[in-house]
Amino acid sequence: MRQLQLNIEPQLDAKISDFSGPGWGAVIDAVRQLHAGLLNRFYVYGEAGTGKSHLLTAICDSYQEIGKSAIKVSLLELLDAPIEAISALESYDLVALDDIEAIIGVPHWQTAIFHLINSSQQDGGQLVFSSRFAPKELKLELYDLRSRLNQAVSVRVPNGEDFADRESLLHSVLTRRGVHFDAQIIDYLLNHGPHQPSLLLQSVDQLEKLLQGEKTKLSHAVLRQIYALINEYH
């Protein structure tokens, strides 16, 4: 159980307000429905790096802000825990299960997740799932689990190719953190940096550390260093 506790602690700095771009509208609408109790299962999918883990952490945070219990679990990490560990999740108001595809080929964990869905439904709990695959593409061996996941409201997350989505994400995160980047850096980051949300956020973290809140005019040498760092993520 100690190992489980270590693996399910949220690690990301994330808020629902980060996802303010036009492409995230359907996702945020579903989150509102979760909060209103209109959904008990929500499934998001998209290619690696599209910000799914960031989103799940943000959803959990939004629940904790209103006094509800919520936790994000990486199934990739949970696979190493004893199967009995799943019972630790049953007491939460919301459980966000990241990387659901990790249980493909692991029948005992598929059965455990199926039972978690059933107990959550009986107790009025809510579940959020994320995957690289749409529910109908998920090659799970347990038919009953496939059926439950296909019943969930599912939304594909945007991949970051839309400039407006990247710009909104960057602006929202910097504003929330109270961080200022020179306009040249923001322009280069949006036009030449990574498109995928997770890599964009990682590059922001590294730039924050590099600049350390510096607001003075940047030298050409420092700018070249910053551009090189951004290029590493592209």
C-alpha angles and dihedrals in degrees: 000000000000090000090051091052090053094049099049100051109115110247104181130088099231141152131180088238088068090073099067099129121116092247091061095058096103091047094051091045089056090049089054089052089051090054091048090053093244093122129045097179128037126178125194124187140178142128122300114287097027095121100260094138090047089051094049091050089050092051091051090048091051090055094048090051090063094046099262125129116246136162138185118219127190105216088200087066097035092061090080093054123090112272089241088068089081089076089068088069098054095082096060123100089221131018120191112201112200123199097017089176088070089082094059105122092015103100098178091057091046088056091047093052090047090055090046090055091050095047091045091052092050093048096044095250126145132227133201122194132192131194144156086238134064113245093256090052095051107110098211117161095214106082094196091057092047088052093051092049092048088056092059121097103257130197130181112229118228116261098222096252090119110088093212091057092051092045093050093047093049094045093046095049095045092047093048092049093044090236124151122205123186112257090244090058094048091048092050092044093052097042103035105017130088118302098204111093096229093052091044090054092046090053090050090053091052093046090050090055092045096049096036093200093309110165101173122107111288122235121233089249093055092045090052089052091050093048090049090052091050091049090057089065096047 
